[in-house]
Amino acid sequence: MHVAVVDECLPDDGGLELVRRVRRMGIALPSLLVCDQANARLLQDALSLNVFSVVQLSHARDLLAPMVLKAVRRVYRLDWCLGGMSN
């Protein structure tokens, strides 16, 4: 696994707690958090956990694939040119 896409609405503790547990295990893979509404507290917590980006659910369809590619390019220094297209 190279990039984690985590839903903040996961049952029980939510997505940020999952990221927190993953970080405690020493796994530092880039993570994107998808949420219904990003408030200041959620964004602050995401920053403290080094979450790569927070994407609001209403924009996820348009932003998620480009953000995953951006994370891969930045963290792993890969170039996946798609010619302006993604699936």
ABEGO torsion letter per residue (X at the ends): XABBBBBAABBGAEAAAAAAAAAAAGBABBBBBBBABBBAAAAAAAAAAGBABBBBAAAAAAAAAAAAAAAAAAAAGBBBBAGGBBX
